[in-house]
Amino acid sequence: MALFCLPVQAADFERALAFPKRTENLVFRDHLKANWLPDGKSFWYRVQTGPKAHEYVLIQAETGARKTAPTLKDLGLPEQEARKSSTTPIELRKTTRTGAESGLKFINQLDADVDLFWINNEGEHQSYGRIRAHSEREQHTFEGHVWLITSATGEHLAIIEASAQPQTLIIDGKGISKEKKAPEKQERGSKSPDGKWSAMTEKEFVLLHDRTADKTLRLKIETAAASPFTSRVLWSPDSKSFVVSSCVHVPVRKITIVESAPKSQIQPKLIERDYAKPGDPLPKPFPVIFTLTESGCEWTRVSSDLFPNPFTQSENLDIRWSPAGSEFHFDYNERGHQLYRIIAVNARTAAARVVVEETSKTFIDYTQKTWRHWLDKTGELLWMSERDGWCHLYLYDSKTGQLKNQITKGAWPVRQVLHVDDSKREITFLACGLRKEEDPYHLHLYRVKFDGSDFQQLTQGDGNHHIEFSPDRDTFIDTWSRADLPPVNELRRSTDGSLVCELEKADASALLAAGWTMPERFVAKGRDGKTDIHGIIIKPSHFDATKKYPVVEDIYAGPHGSFAPKDFDRQLRLHQIAELGFIIVKMDGMGTNHRGKAFHDVCWKNIKDAGFPDRKLWIKAAAKTRLWMDLSRMGIYGGSAGGQNAMRALLDHHDFYHVAVADCGCHDNRMDKIWWNEQWMGWPVDDSYKLSSNTEDAHKLEGHLLLIVGELDTNVDPATTTQVVGALQKANKTFDFMPITGTGHGAAETPYGSRLRMEFLVKHLRP
């Protein structure tokens, strides 16, 4: 399939593709990174004030007193000393993070030119030109970015990682090559906390070594021949016992993908990967306890009665010992995700008991809502649960397994626990949905006592809040924004959330002047006529309210999260497509996360729903008062779960959606990875999987469909897409298909895939 020939619109495409470049580096005073001084009472940061301008700011945290200067030296603070390449270790590594804006200054003292490279997060060396002999160069960068200096012949001279504070590197010779040290001879086995013993497993044997007498006891464990030991030895804190996981080995399904055009050879490569799918057999590990005796060691297998059918892909149990060594704990997530327990096992008797148990008629969101905090000194446990329909915190007696009290309650969810103060018996956490006048997804900071008293809100601004505490936790930096409001940075007191001072307020005027349009937030009722559905609308820079524009939805309805933007961001993908003459919409329908259990449960065994009844109502409501939205030309696109959603739009909702681009979609949940799909579709695999399958329903296709897949996708089996292609062909349907070579998951986000998606939408929606 060739790129569509649209010569009359070539300039429009180039304008859209150039949009990121045209709008970069145009928002100022939007973020900062606090560098706390040793006294813990003051900090400094560097903030961008213009395209090529910065200033340094010193803040006294107790009073908010502020001092600004062009350099750290002018603030009375020491600047970083210049580093020399000749004394810097050469440790080749890739960039792993992108922090705040920063800078590097290179001073080449050599008689020869050197070359500068940025090592990106793929480990690729991207050239940034040459630094001439006896010259200087200032390079804009970001904290965490790794830079490489080489000679003209490619010899590595220096590696430097950018920090929050700008640095100077004097290039005066080759750096220090890191010598590979001979590995130190390590003692075999796991050493007991008192240092007297070490233990290890070897096939069906356990080797217990008396380190004082230098004698080894070799124990043969009868059950280990059928159920081999699979974990390292985990000693109790009192050194009287240790536990090892044992498990019958379960082979893992493998998928094969073909790299058709590898860089290293002419012939294709066959790649094989472990990839468990829904319904596949899983391991069932169990613990074996070993107790030291005067004559050696005794062992006991713990009965699996309380954990008979775990959902786990690991042959090891994640075990936690109590500080006294009297018992150990591990989680039991029953397959099907409708029963979840914390199990405690007595180290002396091997008796197992339930500390806390959760049940659900649909599913337990075990990856995000099973937080806990052990209070060992008081014999208590803080626990997270959705048992009352909302994600809340509970206090348990960990010794008896009895609930002491519910800590938080109400029609709103706890989203993240940030800190627990055991001595003050209070919890600091993020939650959303408490402020009825605000978007219910906006995160705010709260604090509460273990008994549910002294509930306090510590943030105020109408927006989504991100928190960074001072080292002593007396104050915190609150950065908040909205999709339609640039960031505000405030310093607040932790005691009551009172404002110390406003640190920075972002300026996006230059961004708006460049043609970037502010997203419009919009709310409409969902399918039940009661629940608010929230999303955004984006217009092109050349928007004219007297014209009509086709509408395109960016969809991702994965039940694990919510996806309509809540923070201020340029949203480049949405704006690039809008630039071609589209109105872009994005919202969260029922079945997605963070709005309570009933809202979330819509996805259970029904992932094809994808919130479409809510989405269509939301779009129609928006178009009622926005006559420039032309719903007779309605498109949709998405990737991964969004790819599944986009194709589903043309299977079940082609009365509303007319054009779809589906990238790397998990079109049949039986073909996708086990953990994500069994979480929402359940186990055993039943007819609900078939009923949500795009492959099974391919014959229902109406409208214009483009399928894209990366041949090297290791996230979603690429055969999922080719199977749906086969089903469409069998049904004699007309559609477009573009496999992209040498590309993995998210092929539509490559330059080629992105351009193809835009051209397909333009061809069929005619903006």
DORODO-372526 format. One line per 4 residues: number of its first residue (from 0); for each residue z, x, y of C-alpha. Coordinates in nm, 2 decimals. Last residue first. Example, Ala and Ser with C-alpha at 12.3 -4.5 7.8 and 13.67 -1.06 7.14 Angstrom:
<torses>
1> 0.71:1.37:-0.11 | 0.78:1.23:-0.45
</torses>
This chain:
<torses>
766> 0.58:-1.14:1.84 | 0.34:-1.22:1.55 | 0.59:-1.31:1.27 | 0.37:-1.19:0.98
762> 0.22:-0.87:1.11 | 0.51:-0.78:1.33 | 0.77:-0.81:1.05 | 0.55:-0.60:0.82
758> 0.49:-0.34:1.09 | 0.87:-0.31:1.16 | 0.95:-0.27:0.79 | 0.68:0.00:0.74
754> 0.81:0.19:1.04 | 1.16:0.19:0.90 | 1.04:0.29:0.55 | 0.84:0.59:0.69
750> 1.12:0.71:0.92 | 1.38:0.66:0.64 | 1.61:0.36:0.68 | 1.40:0.15:0.45
746> 1.48:0.39:0.17 | 1.85:0.30:0.18 | 1.94:0.45:-0.15 | 1.75:0.75:-0.26
742> 1.42:0.90:-0.15 | 1.18:1.15:-0.30 | 0.91:0.89:-0.33 | 0.92:0.56:-0.15
738> 0.84:0.25:-0.36 | 0.65:0.00:-0.15 | 0.59:-0.36:-0.28 | 0.41:-0.64:-0.10
734> 0.40:-1.00:-0.22 | 0.17:-1.26:-0.37 | 0.31:-1.45:-0.67 | 0.15:-1.49:-1.00
730> 0.48:-1.58:-1.18 | 0.43:-1.28:-1.41 | 0.37:-1.06:-1.10 | 0.69:-1.19:-0.94
726> 0.89:-1.12:-1.26 | 0.74:-0.77:-1.28 | 0.83:-0.70:-0.92 | 1.19:-0.83:-0.99
722> 1.21:-0.58:-1.27 | 1.08:-0.30:-1.04 | 1.36:-0.38:-0.80 | 1.64:-0.37:-1.05
718> 1.47:-0.06:-1.21 | 1.58:0.12:-0.90 | 1.94:0.12:-1.03 | 2.15:0.06:-0.72
714> 2.36:0.36:-0.60 | 2.16:0.63:-0.77 | 1.83:0.55:-0.58 | 1.58:0.83:-0.66
710> 1.27:0.61:-0.65 | 1.37:0.46:-0.32 | 1.29:0.09:-0.31 | 1.11:-0.14:-0.07
706> 1.01:-0.50:-0.14 | 0.81:-0.68:0.13 | 0.80:-1.06:0.10 | 0.59:-1.32:0.29
702> 0.68:-1.68:0.22 | 0.76:-1.88:-0.09 | 0.93:-1.74:-0.39 | 1.06:-1.99:-0.65
698> 0.90:-1.80:-0.95 | 1.12:-1.51:-0.87 | 1.43:-1.71:-0.98 | 1.53:-1.51:-1.29
694> 1.46:-1.18:-1.10 | 1.65:-1.30:-0.79 | 1.95:-1.34:-1.02 | 2.24:-1.56:-0.89
690> 2.20:-1.82:-1.17 | 2.17:-1.55:-1.43 | 2.50:-1.39:-1.32 | 2.67:-1.73:-1.31
686> 2.55:-1.78:-1.67 | 2.82:-1.55:-1.81 | 2.92:-1.18:-1.81 | 3.27:-1.17:-1.93
682> 3.39:-1.10:-1.67 | 3.38:-1.18:-1.30 | 3.10:-1.22:-1.04 | 3.29:-1.08:-0.74
678> 3.48:-0.78:-0.88 | 3.25:-0.77:-1.19 | 2.96:-0.68:-0.95 | 3.12:-0.39:-0.75
674> 3.29:-0.22:-1.05 | 3.00:-0.24:-1.29 | 2.71:-0.10:-1.11 | 2.40:-0.31:-1.09
670> 2.17:-0.45:-1.35 | 2.37:-0.76:-1.44 | 2.39:-0.83:-1.07 | 2.02:-0.90:-1.06
666> 1.84:-0.83:-0.73 | 2.07:-0.54:-0.63 | 1.83:-0.48:-0.34 | 1.69:-0.14:-0.26
662> 1.53:-0.28:0.06 | 1.43:-0.65:0.10 | 1.20:-0.73:0.39 | 1.17:-1.11:0.44
658> 0.93:-1.35:0.62 | 0.94:-1.73:0.64 | 1.31:-1.82:0.66 | 1.40:-2.19:0.72
654> 1.22:-2.40:0.46 | 1.21:-2.08:0.25 | 1.58:-2.12:0.19 | 1.63:-2.09:-0.19
650> 1.38:-1.82:-0.29 | 1.27:-1.68:0.04 | 1.63:-1.63:0.16 | 1.71:-1.48:-0.18
646> 1.48:-1.19:-0.10 | 1.69:-1.11:0.21 | 2.03:-1.15:0.03 | 1.93:-0.91:-0.25
642> 1.82:-0.66:0.01 | 2.15:-0.72:0.20 | 2.34:-0.63:-0.12 | 2.14:-0.31:-0.09
638> 1.93:-0.34:0.23 | 1.85:-0.62:0.46 | 1.58:-0.81:0.64 | 1.52:-1.16:0.77
634> 1.24:-1.35:0.95 | 1.20:-1.68:1.13 | 0.88:-1.78:1.32 | 0.91:-2.16:1.35
630> 1.26:-2.08:1.47 | 1.13:-1.97:1.82 | 1.43:-1.86:2.02 | 1.32:-1.88:2.39
626> 1.47:-2.22:2.41 | 1.82:-2.08:2.40 | 2.06:-2.38:2.41 | 1.95:-2.54:2.08
622> 1.85:-2.20:1.94 | 2.21:-2.08:1.91 | 2.31:-2.40:1.71 | 2.01:-2.35:1.48
618> 2.11:-1.99:1.42 | 2.47:-2.08:1.34 | 2.36:-2.37:1.11 | 2.13:-2.14:0.92
614> 2.39:-1.87:0.88 | 2.66:-2.11:0.76 | 2.45:-2.26:0.48 | 2.32:-1.91:0.40
610> 2.67:-1.76:0.35 | 2.55:-1.53:0.08 | 2.52:-1.82:-0.16 | 2.35:-1.59:-0.42
606> 2.69:-1.43:-0.48 | 2.81:-1.74:-0.66 | 3.04:-1.63:-0.93 | 3.30:-1.59:-0.65
602> 3.12:-1.57:-0.31 | 3.29:-1.88:-0.16 | 3.62:-1.72:-0.25 | 3.62:-1.52:0.08
598> 3.66:-1.82:0.31 | 3.93:-1.97:0.08 | 4.11:-1.63:0.06 | 4.14:-1.57:0.44
594> 3.90:-1.46:0.71 | 3.88:-1.08:0.64 | 3.59:-1.07:0.39 | 3.25:-1.22:0.33
590> 3.19:-1.54:0.12 | 3.14:-1.76:0.42 | 2.90:-1.63:0.68 | 2.92:-1.32:0.89
586> 2.66:-1.28:1.17 | 2.37:-1.08:1.29 | 2.08:-1.20:1.51 | 1.78:-1.01:1.65
582> 1.54:-1.17:1.89 | 1.20:-1.01:1.85 | 0.94:-0.86:2.07 | 0.88:-0.51:1.93
578> 1.19:-0.39:2.12 | 1.41:-0.61:1.90 | 1.33:-0.39:1.60 | 1.46:-0.08:1.78
574> 1.75:-0.27:1.92 | 1.88:-0.38:1.58 | 1.84:-0.03:1.43 | 2.00:0.13:1.74
570> 2.32:-0.06:1.75 | 2.42:0.12:2.07 | 2.79:0.07:1.99 | 3.08:-0.13:2.13
566> 3.31:-0.23:1.84 | 3.30:-0.57:1.67 | 2.96:-0.56:1.51 | 2.88:-0.84:1.25
562> 2.95:-0.68:0.92 | 3.25:-0.82:0.73 | 3.37:-0.65:0.41 | 3.38:-0.64:0.03
558> 3.19:-0.97:-0.01 | 2.85:-0.80:0.06 | 2.66:-1.04:0.29 | 2.44:-0.79:0.47
554> 2.17:-0.96:0.68 | 1.98:-0.85:1.00 | 1.82:-1.18:1.10 | 1.49:-1.19:1.28
550> 1.39:-1.45:1.54 | 1.04:-1.49:1.68 | 1.03:-1.50:2.06 | 0.92:-1.76:2.31
546> 0.86:-1.68:2.67 | 1.01:-1.81:3.00 | 1.34:-1.62:2.93 | 1.15:-1.29:2.96
542> 1.30:-1.00:2.76 | 1.15:-0.66:2.83 | 1.45:-0.47:2.70 | 1.44:-0.68:2.38
538> 1.72:-0.93:2.31 | 2.02:-0.91:2.08 | 2.23:-1.20:1.95 | 2.57:-1.15:1.80
534> 2.79:-1.32:1.53 | 3.09:-1.53:1.46 | 3.12:-1.84:1.24 | 3.40:-2.08:1.33
530> 3.53:-2.30:1.05 | 3.55:-2.68:1.11 | 3.21:-2.84:1.04 | 3.25:-2.75:0.67
526> 2.91:-2.57:0.67 | 3.00:-2.34:0.96 | 3.07:-2.41:1.32 | 2.92:-2.20:1.59
522> 3.02:-1.88:1.78 | 2.80:-1.64:1.99 | 2.85:-1.29:2.12 | 2.56:-1.16:2.33
518> 2.46:-0.80:2.28 | 2.41:-0.60:2.60 | 2.05:-0.50:2.65 | 1.94:-0.14:2.66
514> 1.67:-0.10:2.92 | 1.75:0.25:3.06 | 1.95:0.09:3.34 | 2.18:-0.06:3.08
510> 2.25:0.28:2.94 | 2.31:0.43:3.28 | 2.56:0.15:3.36 | 2.76:0.22:3.04
506> 3.07:0.36:3.20 | 3.37:0.38:2.97 | 3.72:0.33:3.10 | 3.95:0.62:3.05
502> 4.32:0.70:3.03 | 4.48:0.38:3.15 | 4.85:0.44:3.19 | 5.19:0.39:3.03
498> 5.12:0.04:2.92 | 5.39:-0.15:2.73 | 5.35:-0.17:2.35 | 5.72:-0.24:2.30
494> 5.87:0.07:2.14 | 5.54:0.25:2.07 | 5.47:0.30:2.44 | 5.10:0.28:2.54
490> 4.82:0.52:2.65 | 4.50:0.34:2.71 | 4.13:0.41:2.63 | 3.88:0.13:2.72
486> 3.55:0.12:2.53 | 3.24:-0.06:2.65 | 3.24:-0.44:2.63 | 2.97:-0.66:2.46
482> 3.03:-0.56:2.09 | 3.39:-0.53:2.19 | 3.61:-0.24:2.29 | 3.95:-0.09:2.23
478> 4.10:0.26:2.22 | 4.48:0.26:2.21 | 4.64:0.60:2.23 | 4.99:0.58:2.10
474> 5.34:0.67:2.22 | 5.68:0.76:2.07 | 5.52:0.85:1.74 | 5.66:1.20:1.76
470> 5.31:1.35:1.69 | 5.15:1.09:1.92 | 4.99:0.80:1.75 | 4.61:0.72:1.74
466> 4.51:0.35:1.72 | 4.18:0.17:1.71 | 4.16:-0.18:1.86 | 3.89:-0.45:1.86
462> 3.88:-0.65:2.18 | 4.06:-0.87:2.42 | 4.31:-0.61:2.54 | 4.68:-0.65:2.45
458> 4.82:-0.41:2.19 | 5.18:-0.38:2.06 | 5.23:-0.73:1.91 | 5.59:-0.76:1.79
454> 5.77:-0.93:1.50 | 6.14:-0.86:1.53 | 6.23:-1.03:1.20 | 6.03:-1.05:0.88
450> 6.31:-0.90:0.66 | 6.13:-0.57:0.64 | 6.11:-0.55:1.01 | 5.78:-0.60:1.19
446> 5.53:-0.41:1.40 | 5.18:-0.51:1.52 | 4.86:-0.34:1.63 | 4.55:-0.55:1.69
442> 4.22:-0.57:1.51 | 3.95:-0.82:1.63 | 3.80:-1.02:1.34 | 3.94:-1.35:1.47
438> 3.74:-1.32:1.79 | 3.99:-1.40:2.05 | 4.15:-1.72:2.21 | 4.35:-1.78:1.89
434> 4.53:-1.45:1.90 | 4.67:-1.40:1.55 | 4.33:-1.35:1.38 | 4.35:-0.99:1.30
430> 4.61:-0.74:1.16 | 4.69:-0.37:1.20 | 5.02:-0.24:1.08 | 5.35:-0.08:1.17
426> 5.63:-0.16:0.92 | 6.01:-0.15:0.98 | 6.31:-0.07:0.78 | 6.45:0.17:1.05
422> 6.53:0.43:0.78 | 6.22:0.36:0.57 | 5.98:0.38:0.87 | 5.65:0.26:0.72
418> 5.32:0.35:0.90 | 4.96:0.24:0.94 | 4.94:-0.06:0.71 | 4.59:-0.21:0.72
414> 4.43:-0.55:0.75 | 4.72:-0.80:0.75 | 4.55:-1.14:0.74 | 4.58:-1.45:0.95
410> 4.69:-1.81:0.88 | 5.06:-1.73:0.88 | 5.31:-1.50:0.71 | 5.46:-1.15:0.72
406> 5.77:-1.02:0.54 | 5.79:-1.25:0.24 | 6.13:-1.21:0.09 | 6.34:-1.06:-0.20
402> 6.08:-1.11:-0.48 | 6.24:-1.01:-0.82 | 6.09:-0.73:-1.03 | 6.45:-0.63:-1.14
398> 6.45:-0.27:-1.04 | 6.17:-0.28:-0.79 | 6.35:-0.55:-0.58 | 6.05:-0.68:-0.39
394> 5.95:-0.71:-0.02 | 5.62:-0.88:0.06 | 5.33:-0.82:0.30 | 5.04:-1.05:0.37
390> 4.67:-1.11:0.30 | 4.61:-1.48:0.34 | 4.58:-1.77:0.09 | 4.95:-1.78:-0.01
386> 4.90:-1.53:-0.30 | 4.69:-1.29:-0.09 | 4.92:-1.00:-0.17 | 5.05:-0.66:-0.03
382> 5.37:-0.50:-0.16 | 5.67:-0.32:-0.03 | 5.89:-0.21:-0.31 | 6.27:-0.17:-0.34
378> 6.52:0.04:-0.52 | 6.71:0.14:-0.20 | 6.64:0.51:-0.21 | 6.31:0.47:-0.39
374> 6.14:0.25:-0.13 | 5.80:0.26:-0.29 | 5.51:0.15:-0.07 | 5.23:-0.07:-0.19
370> 4.87:-0.16:-0.10 | 4.69:-0.40:-0.35 | 4.46:-0.56:-0.10 | 4.16:-0.33:-0.06
366> 4.02:-0.22:-0.39 | 4.21:-0.49:-0.59 | 4.05:-0.79:-0.41 | 4.20:-1.03:-0.67
362> 3.95:-1.28:-0.81 | 3.90:-1.65:-0.87 | 4.19:-1.84:-1.03 | 4.42:-1.56:-0.91
358> 4.73:-1.38:-1.05 | 4.95:-1.11:-0.90 | 5.24:-0.94:-1.08 | 5.51:-0.71:-0.96
354> 5.75:-0.48:-1.15 | 5.65:-0.59:-1.50 | 5.83:-0.42:-1.79 | 5.75:-0.16:-2.05
350> 6.00:-0.02:-2.31 | 5.94:0.34:-2.39 | 6.31:0.37:-2.47 | 6.41:0.69:-2.28
346> 6.14:0.71:-2.02 | 6.15:0.34:-1.94 | 5.80:0.22:-1.85 | 5.72:0.03:-1.53
342> 5.40:-0.17:-1.50 | 5.25:-0.28:-1.16 | 5.04:-0.58:-1.25 | 4.71:-0.74:-1.16
338> 4.56:-1.06:-1.32 | 4.24:-1.23:-1.21 | 4.03:-0.92:-1.18 | 3.80:-1.01:-1.48
334> 3.93:-0.71:-1.66 | 4.30:-0.68:-1.61 | 4.41:-0.45:-1.33 | 4.72:-0.27:-1.47
330> 4.88:-0.02:-1.24 | 5.11:0.26:-1.33 | 5.48:0.34:-1.31 | 5.73:0.59:-1.46
326> 6.09:0.56:-1.55 | 6.42:0.74:-1.55 | 6.29:1.05:-1.38 | 6.53:1.02:-1.09
322> 6.24:1.04:-0.84 | 6.04:0.76:-1.02 | 5.73:0.90:-1.19 | 5.38:0.79:-1.08
318> 5.10:0.76:-1.33 | 4.73:0.71:-1.27 | 4.63:0.65:-1.63 | 4.35:0.85:-1.77
314> 4.04:0.74:-1.97 | 3.88:0.63:-1.64 | 3.63:0.35:-1.60 | 3.90:0.10:-1.55
310> 3.95:-0.27:-1.59 | 4.24:-0.30:-1.83 | 4.25:-0.52:-2.14 | 4.59:-0.50:-2.32
306> 4.82:-0.41:-2.04 | 5.15:-0.59:-2.11 | 5.12:-0.57:-2.49 | 5.00:-0.21:-2.47
302> 5.30:-0.06:-2.65 | 5.40:0.28:-2.53 | 5.35:0.55:-2.79 | 5.66:0.75:-2.86
298> 5.72:1.12:-2.90 | 6.01:1.34:-2.99 | 6.05:1.71:-2.90 | 6.23:2.02:-3.01
294> 6.55:2.04:-3.21 | 6.78:1.99:-2.92 | 6.56:1.71:-2.79 | 6.29:1.69:-2.52
290> 6.12:1.36:-2.48 | 5.75:1.30:-2.51 | 5.60:0.97:-2.39 | 5.25:0.85:-2.48
286> 5.07:0.64:-2.23 | 4.77:0.41:-2.29 | 4.41:0.43:-2.20 | 4.17:0.14:-2.27
282> 3.82:0.26:-2.20 | 3.54:0.02:-2.10 | 3.26:-0.16:-2.29 | 2.97:-0.27:-2.08
278> 2.98:-0.63:-1.95 | 2.87:-0.54:-1.60 | 2.69:-0.20:-1.58 | 2.82:0.15:-1.63
274> 2.60:0.43:-1.49 | 2.62:0.78:-1.62 | 2.30:0.96:-1.49 | 1.98:1.09:-1.63
270> 1.70:1.25:-1.42 | 1.35:1.29:-1.56 | 1.15:1.53:-1.34 | 0.78:1.50:-1.25
266> 0.54:1.79:-1.29 | 0.43:2.00:-0.99 | 0.76:2.19:-0.95 | 1.05:2.28:-0.72
262> 1.00:2.01:-0.45 | 1.00:1.73:-0.70 | 0.72:1.47:-0.68 | 0.78:1.19:-0.93
258> 1.15:1.21:-0.95 | 1.19:0.97:-1.24 | 1.51:0.77:-1.30 | 1.71:0.74:-1.62
254> 2.02:0.53:-1.67 | 2.31:0.61:-1.89 | 2.57:0.38:-2.04 | 2.91:0.54:-2.09
250> 3.04:0.62:-2.44 | 3.40:0.50:-2.50 | 3.65:0.76:-2.61 | 3.96:0.61:-2.76
246> 4.24:0.69:-2.52 | 4.56:0.88:-2.47 | 4.74:0.95:-2.14 | 5.02:1.20:-2.15
242> 5.38:1.17:-2.04 | 5.66:1.41:-1.99 | 6.03:1.40:-2.05 | 6.36:1.58:-1.97
238> 6.23:1.79:-1.68 | 6.44:1.58:-1.43 | 6.13:1.51:-1.21 | 5.94:1.38:-1.51
234> 5.65:1.59:-1.63 | 5.29:1.48:-1.63 | 5.08:1.67:-1.89 | 4.71:1.66:-1.82
230> 4.51:1.37:-1.92 | 4.28:1.26:-2.21 | 4.48:1.29:-2.53 | 4.26:1.18:-2.81
226> 4.28:0.83:-2.96 | 4.16:0.84:-3.32 | 4.29:1.19:-3.39 | 4.57:1.14:-3.14
222> 4.75:0.87:-3.34 | 4.89:1.13:-3.58 | 5.04:1.36:-3.32 | 5.07:1.72:-3.45
218> 5.33:1.91:-3.27 | 5.31:2.29:-3.21 | 5.63:2.44:-3.07 | 5.58:2.76:-2.87
214> 5.84:3.03:-2.82 | 5.88:3.26:-2.52 | 6.26:3.22:-2.53 | 6.28:3.14:-2.16
210> 5.93:2.98:-2.13 | 5.99:2.75:-2.42 | 5.63:2.63:-2.48 | 5.55:2.28:-2.60
206> 5.20:2.25:-2.75 | 5.09:1.90:-2.82 | 4.83:1.86:-3.09 | 4.56:1.60:-3.16
202> 4.29:1.79:-2.96 | 4.49:2.05:-2.76 | 4.75:1.91:-2.52 | 4.97:2.11:-2.29
198> 5.33:2.18:-2.21 | 5.54:2.42:-2.01 | 5.91:2.46:-2.02 | 6.20:2.62:-1.83
194> 6.06:2.60:-1.48 | 6.30:2.33:-1.37 | 6.00:2.11:-1.25 | 5.83:2.15:-1.59
190> 5.51:2.37:-1.60 | 5.18:2.22:-1.71 | 4.98:2.41:-1.96 | 4.83:2.75:-1.98
186> 4.96:3.01:-1.74 | 4.70:3.12:-1.49 | 4.52:3.45:-1.48 | 4.40:3.49:-1.13
182> 4.03:3.44:-1.07 | 3.86:3.75:-0.96 | 3.82:3.73:-0.59 | 3.47:3.66:-0.45
178> 3.44:3.85:-0.12 | 3.36:3.65:0.19 | 3.11:3.84:0.39 | 3.26:3.95:0.72
174> 3.03:3.89:1.01 | 2.72:4.09:1.11 | 2.71:4.23:1.45 | 2.80:4.18:1.82
170> 2.72:3.81:1.87 | 3.00:3.70:2.10 | 3.09:3.34:2.02 | 3.24:3.12:2.29
166> 3.42:2.80:2.21 | 3.43:2.45:2.37 | 3.75:2.26:2.28 | 3.73:1.98:2.02
162> 3.61:2.24:1.76 | 3.26:2.35:1.66 | 3.23:2.53:1.33 | 3.10:2.89:1.34
158> 2.90:3.09:1.09 | 2.77:3.44:1.16 | 2.51:3.71:1.08 | 2.31:3.56:0.79
154> 2.00:3.76:0.73 | 1.69:3.56:0.79 | 1.45:3.83:0.90 | 1.49:3.75:1.27
150> 1.86:3.78:1.22 | 2.07:3.47:1.15 | 2.33:3.26:1.33 | 2.45:2.95:1.16
146> 2.62:2.64:1.31 | 2.86:2.39:1.16 | 2.93:2.06:1.33 | 3.30:1.95:1.31
142> 3.35:1.87:1.68 | 3.01:1.79:1.83 | 2.74:2.00:1.99 | 2.58:2.10:2.32
138> 2.46:2.46:2.31 | 2.51:2.71:2.58 | 2.29:3.03:2.55 | 2.34:3.38:2.67
134> 2.11:3.69:2.67 | 2.13:4.05:2.56 | 1.86:4.00:2.30 | 1.70:3.65:2.30
130> 1.86:3.35:2.14 | 1.60:3.17:1.93 | 1.54:2.81:1.86 | 1.76:2.52:1.74
126> 1.63:2.53:1.38 | 1.77:2.27:1.13 | 1.92:2.43:0.82 | 1.97:2.17:0.55
122> 2.31:2.13:0.39 | 2.27:1.76:0.36 | 2.54:1.71:0.63 | 2.34:1.92:0.87
118> 2.36:2.30:0.91 | 2.26:2.36:1.27 | 2.05:2.68:1.31 | 2.03:2.95:1.57
114> 1.80:3.25:1.54 | 1.87:3.60:1.67 | 1.68:3.84:1.90 | 1.74:4.21:1.88
110> 1.93:4.47:2.08 | 2.25:4.29:2.01 | 2.50:4.16:2.26 | 2.40:3.79:2.21
106> 2.65:3.57:2.40 | 2.66:3.22:2.24 | 2.84:2.94:2.41 | 2.94:2.64:2.21
102> 3.01:2.28:2.33 | 3.20:1.96:2.25 | 3.14:1.59:2.20 | 3.39:1.42:1.98
98> 3.38:1.43:1.60 | 3.09:1.44:1.36 | 3.20:1.52:1.01 | 3.10:1.71:0.69
94> 2.86:1.97:0.83 | 2.75:2.21:0.55 | 2.90:2.53:0.43 | 2.82:2.90:0.43
90> 3.14:3.11:0.48 | 3.06:3.42:0.68 | 3.40:3.54:0.80 | 3.43:3.62:1.17
86> 3.52:3.98:1.28 | 3.16:4.10:1.36 | 3.07:3.76:1.50 | 3.32:3.80:1.78
82> 3.53:3.51:1.90 | 3.60:3.44:2.26 | 3.95:3.34:2.34 | 4.03:2.97:2.36
78> 4.13:2.87:2.70 | 4.50:2.88:2.80 | 4.63:2.59:3.00 | 4.71:2.60:3.38
74> 4.48:2.30:3.44 | 4.24:2.53:3.61 | 4.23:2.74:3.30 | 4.14:2.43:3.10
70> 3.83:2.39:3.31 | 3.67:2.15:3.56 | 4.01:2.00:3.65 | 4.20:1.68:3.62
66> 4.58:1.60:3.64 | 4.74:1.28:3.54 | 5.10:1.16:3.54 | 5.13:0.89:3.27
62> 5.51:0.90:3.29 | 5.63:0.98:2.94 | 5.29:1.10:2.81 | 5.22:1.36:3.08
58> 4.84:1.37:3.08 | 4.61:1.67:3.13 | 4.24:1.59:3.18 | 3.95:1.83:3.15
54> 3.61:1.73:3.30 | 3.26:1.71:3.17 | 2.91:1.70:3.32 | 2.56:1.73:3.16
50> 2.46:1.36:3.12 | 2.77:1.25:3.32 | 3.15:1.23:3.30 | 3.21:1.35:2.94
46> 3.58:1.38:2.86 | 3.78:1.68:2.75 | 4.14:1.61:2.65 | 4.49:1.73:2.72
42> 4.83:1.63:2.59 | 5.19:1.60:2.70 | 5.53:1.52:2.55 | 5.49:1.68:2.21
38> 5.64:2.00:2.35 | 5.38:2.20:2.16 | 5.09:2.05:2.35 | 4.90:1.76:2.20
34> 4.52:1.77:2.20 | 4.40:1.41:2.24 | 4.05:1.34:2.15 | 3.85:1.13:2.39
30> 3.59:0.85:2.40 | 3.39:0.64:2.64 | 3.41:0.83:2.96 | 3.03:0.83:2.98
26> 2.75:0.62:2.81 | 2.40:0.75:2.87 | 2.37:1.04:2.62 | 2.10:0.86:2.41
22> 1.90:0.56:2.54 | 1.55:0.70:2.55 | 1.59:0.90:2.23 | 1.71:0.60:2.04
18> 1.43:0.38:2.18 | 1.15:0.63:2.09 | 1.06:0.43:1.78 | 1.04:0.11:1.98
14> 0.82:0.26:2.25 | 0.60:0.42:1.98 | 0.57:0.09:1.81 | 0.47:-0.08:2.13
10> 0.22:0.19:2.21 | 0.05:0.14:1.88 | 0.01:-0.23:1.94 | -0.36:-0.24:1.98
6> -0.40:0.00:1.69 | -0.23:-0.23:1.43 | -0.35:-0.11:1.10 | -0.08:-0.19:0.84
2> 0.05:0.11:0.67 | -0.11:0.15:0.33 | 0.00:0.00:0.00
</torses>
